[in-house]
Amino acid sequence: METLLLAADRGADPVLFASRRDPRALGTDPAALGEDSTVFSASAAPLLLRSAVFGGASFTEILPPTHCTDGVAALLRY
């Protein structure tokens, strides 16, 4: 992605799973990351930011009154 957009209000942030080996890898299920023994879970916003930074993407905060359905959006690179 080129730019990660996150809503300012992240009160209902879901949990995602990530890898310590590959900071760009994320999933909603730890099994999606294979047999990686370094998998951990955390709130989605910091993991999305971490993945975006390591993938070379920029970040923009979505401020009220603008809304996005899931509180997250992306501008794709290609």
Residue pairs with C-beta under 8 A, 6 or more apart in sequence:
1 52
1 55
1 57
1 74
1 75
1 76
1 77
2 57
2 58
2 74
2 75
2 76
2 77
3 57
3 58
3 59
3 60
3 74
3 75
4 48
4 49
4 52
4 57
4 58
4 59
4 60
4 72
4 74
5 59
5 60
5 61
5 62
5 68
5 72
5 73
5 74
5 75
6 45
6 48
6 49
6 59
6 60
6 61
6 62
6 71
6 72
7 61
7 62
7 67
7 68
7 71
7 72
8 61
8 62
8 63
8 64
9 64
9 71
10 43
10 44
10 45
10 71
12 71
13 43
13 44
13 45
13 71
14 28
14 43
14 44
15 41
15 42
15 43
15 44
16 26
16 27
16 28
16 41
16 42
16 43
16 44
16 47
16 48
17 26
17 27
17 28
17 29
17 30
17 32
17 33
17 39
17 40
17 41
18 25
18 26
18 27
18 33
18 39
18 40
18 41
18 42
18 47
18 50
18 51
19 25
19 33
19 36
19 38
19 39
20 38
20 39
20 40
21 36
21 38
22 36
23 50
23 51
23 54
24 51
24 54
24 55
25 33
25 36
25 51
26 47
26 48
26 51
27 33
30 39
30 41
33 39
44 72
45 72
48 72
49 59
52 58
52 59
53 59
57 74
57 77
62 68
62 71
62 73
